[in-house]
Amino acid sequence: MESSPFLIVNDQPIFINKAVKYLQASGKLAQFMGEILRQYIIEQEIESRDDIQVSPALTEQTIIDFRLKNQLNDPKTFQEWLHNNATDYATFYESIALSFKLEKLKVLITEHKIHEYFIERKIFLDRVIISRIIVDDLEVAQELQAQIAEGGSFEQLAKEYSLAEDHMVNGMMGPVSRGTIPDQLRAVIDTANTGEVVGPIEIEGRYGLFRVEQFLPASLEDIQLQQSLQNELFEKWLVEKIQKLTVKLQMS
């Protein structure tokens, strides 16, 4: 029995074997397979659980809100939109319901790990706003330090002397992850007070004066950060699941 074509292009059939060869030739087969395996694992996990239920009313209301927001309230216009996006109402409904189920699954998979993961990642999540003056010579750095101690303008000295690209903005580096700061500088920054100038500190053959502008500690109370960590953990879980699968690509 002949298989049905995977696609029909200009009335010409493209069977799955040919589609796979196209993907192989373009280097996209692994990505294509990865997405299939990802969706397979998600589907299997959702179907195996009794604690992931989505109210039809919630799904329907979400669709109504989507149609209003995108000016698709007219049935004909909505049908045209569905057609243009290669879908139908039943498929669109299932995709909305699946999005809610997926969010519930993420919570269930990650809720007992997220606090520990946050602690593990905290040094990279904490940020600090720093201004700096970078020079080549230790004596110059010491002289600038003395001028600042006597009331000299850090901003003006940064503009005049700093070799860093940020000298045009008074040496302001902006928010920097604590985990990316060199160890010898982080040790000093962590014990400094806001507004305090520290240094000179040698980093990669140059000497820097650093002023702490503001500490920005990370917190799990930050919903956006919590969701970001949740997504990271969920992706790790998916990768582990995929690695344990036995996958065979069968082509006649």
Salt bridges, closest charged atoms under 4 A:
GLU45 OE2 - ARG49 NE 3.24
ASP51 OD2 - ARG49 NH1 3.55
GLU103 OE2 - LYS106 NZ 3.57
ASP126 OD2 - LYS122 NZ 2.86
ASP126 OD2 - ARG178 NH1 3.37
ASP136 OD1 - ARG206 NE 2.98
GLU155 OE2 - ARG211 NH2 2.73
ASP166 OD2 - ARG132 NE 2.85
ASP183 OD1 - ARG186 NH2 2.89
ASP190 OD2 - ARG178 NH2 2.83
GLU213 OE2 - ARG211 NE 2.77
GLU232 OE1 - ARG121 NE 3.62
GLU235 OE1 - ARG38 NH1 2.84
